Amino acid sequence: MKNVFIDTNIWLSLYHFTNDDLSQFEKLKKMIGNSINLIVPQQVYDEIIRNREVKILDALNNFKINKPSYPAFCKGYEEFEKLNKDISSVINSFEVFKEKIKSQINTKELPADKILHIFFSDIERNPCESYIKKAYNRYRIGNPPGKDNKYGDAIIWECLLDIIPEGQDLYFISADKDYRSLVSEGNMNPFLVHEWTNKKKSNIYFYSNLVGFLNEHVKEIQLQDEIDKEQLIENLCESPNYQTTHGIIASLNNYSGWSKTQVERLCNALVTNTQVRRILTDSDVWAFYLTLLSNLKTEDSLNTATQEAIDMLEEANHHLYEEEKSYHEAEIADALEAHYK
């Protein structure tokens, strides 16, 4: 039986899953107690409850529709009345649908809520109060994990060190960069690996997403949309030309709900692949990255590639503004010259 730990950020990512992927993920529940020993520290469960609305709000950020503003001359066309009526009808239907969604958010009846309830309703959660002092001490002396004067990750880590029997391996799934290597983001922080192997006399296997773990160990569960997203990101990182980049961006626009790790990889594609970077100001590429990065919160801890991508957008935006300003100034100058001739 495999000892498996799924971090808070992975559980919360279920709110971005499609119904098909949620149905696939639900299959994991039947394996708990048979081939899977799922470890759930109380700290993780509390973080899920505490951050649920934040994650849902993140998903709702782009869930809106606005009525167009018509130029006055449009109202003289015979098509205007019907078009305006049809659009108003669509907006009304949308608002009714949105209210239904909000109602299910309040009653915790979203598809992801139901899956979380299925998993946590009868699973034992490991108390964490006794690990607070140890977590605080390790954070104060500078040992990972932990950041920004917060040590919830350290509480979880101390809990795992204590409850997993010596000699047993752990499969650790987290998108939190506090657990990751600074040099190789696909690997775990070497300090934590060293600590684990020394204290537990066993191995710890690190995965930054569910897809990686499931593909290796639970092949009967296929999160197809998540698999497709991961493949598209990989394709964008390796895009050999502008045409391919435009095609990949078009496919990426079919998805939403990017995890923090996925955002970082998409930004890395922009920063490191010239076949993406050089066409940043093309309308489709620009719109994709602007939407992707506009949802990031200012208090989020950003990796280097993400920060560089934000800087590139700001620089490009300033350049576009200056170009447009120069164009209008030239137009005014030409008009004045023509006037005084």
Residue pairs with C-beta under 8 A, 6 or more apart in sequence:
1 34
1 35
1 36
1 37
2 35
2 36
2 37
2 169
2 171
2 217
3 37
3 39
3 164
3 168
3 169
3 170
3 171
4 36
4 37
4 38
4 39
4 170
4 171
4 173
4 213
5 38
5 39
5 160
5 170
5 171
5 172
5 173
5 174
6 38
6 40
6 44
6 173
6 174
6 210
7 44
7 156
7 172
7 173
7 174
7 175
7 176
7 179
8 44
8 47
8 48
8 51
8 176
9 174
9 175
9 176
9 259
9 260
10 173
10 174
10 175
10 209
10 210
11 44
11 48
11 116
12 48
12 51
12 52
12 55
13 175
13 210
13 257
13 259
14 22
14 25
14 112
14 115
14 116
15 52
15 55
15 56
15 59
15 110
15 112
15 257
16 59
16 256
16 257
16 258
16 259
17 25
17 111
17 112
17 223
17 225
17 226
17 257
18 225
19 111
20 224
20 225
21 223
21 224
21 225
21 226
22 111
22 112
22 115
24 221
24 222
24 223
24 224
25 115
25 210
25 221
25 223
26 115
26 118
27 220
27 221
28 36
28 218
28 221
29 118
29 119
31 218
32 38
32 119
32 123
36 218
38 119
38 123
39 126
39 160
39 163
39 164
39 170
40 120
40 123
40 124
40 125
40 126
41 125
41 126
41 128
41 155
41 156
41 159
41 160
42 125
42 126
42 127
42 128
43 128
43 152
43 155
43 156
43 159
44 156
45 120
45 125
47 152
48 116
53 105
56 105
56 110
58 295
59 256
59 257
61 295
62 256
62 291
62 295
63 98
63 101
65 90
65 91
65 94
67 87
67 88
67 91
68 87
70 80
70 84
74 80
101 110
104 110
104 113
108 117
126 159
126 163
128 155
128 156
128 159
131 155
131 158
131 159
131 162
132 155
134 154
134 158
135 146
135 151
135 154
135 155
135 157
135 158
136 151
136 154
138 146
138 151
138 154
138 157
138 158
139 146
139 151
139 154
143 154
143 191
144 178
144 179
144 189
144 191
144 192
145 153
145 154
145 156
145 157
145 176
145 178
145 179
145 189
145 192
146 153
146 154
146 178
147 153
147 178
147 301
148 301
153 176
153 178
153 179
157 192
160 170
160 172
161 195
161 196
161 199
161 200
164 170
164 200
164 202
166 199
166 200
166 201
166 202
167 200
167 201
167 202
168 200
168 202
169 202
169 203
169 204
169 205
170 196
170 200
170 202
170 203
170 204
170 205
171 205
171 207
171 213
171 217
172 179
172 188
172 204
172 205
172 206
172 207
173 207
173 208
173 209
173 210
173 213
174 206
174 207
174 208
175 208
175 209
175 259
175 260
175 261
177 185
177 260
177 301
177 303
178 189
179 188
179 189
179 192
179 206
180 187
180 188
180 189
180 206
180 208
181 187
181 188
181 189
181 190
182 189
185 208
185 264
185 303
186 208
187 206
188 204
188 206
192 204
193 204
193 206
196 202
196 203
196 204
197 203
197 204
207 213
208 261
209 226
209 230
209 259
209 261
210 223
210 226
211 223
211 226
211 227
211 230
214 221
214 222
214 223
215 227
225 255
228 255
229 252
229 255
229 258
229 262
230 262
232 248
232 251
232 252
232 255
233 252
233 262
233 265
233 266
233 269
235 244
235 248
236 245
236 248
236 249
236 252
236 266
236 269
236 273
236 276
237 265
237 268
237 269
237 272
237 273
238 273
239 245
239 248
239 269
239 273
239 275
239 276
240 275
241 275
242 275
242 278
242 279
244 275
245 273
245 275
245 276
245 279
245 285
246 279
246 282
246 284
246 285
249 284
249 285
249 288
250 284
252 266
252 288
253 284
253 288
258 266
258 292
260 300
263 292
263 293
263 296
263 306
264 303
264 305
264 306
266 289
266 292
267 293
267 303
267 305
267 306
267 308
267 309
268 305
269 276
270 276
270 277
270 280
270 289
270 305
270 309
270 312
271 277
271 305
271 308
271 309
271 312
272 305
276 285
277 312
279 285
280 286
280 289
280 312
280 313
280 316
281 316
281 319
281 320
286 316
289 309
289 313
290 313
293 306
293 309
293 310
293 313
296 302
296 306
296 310
302 310
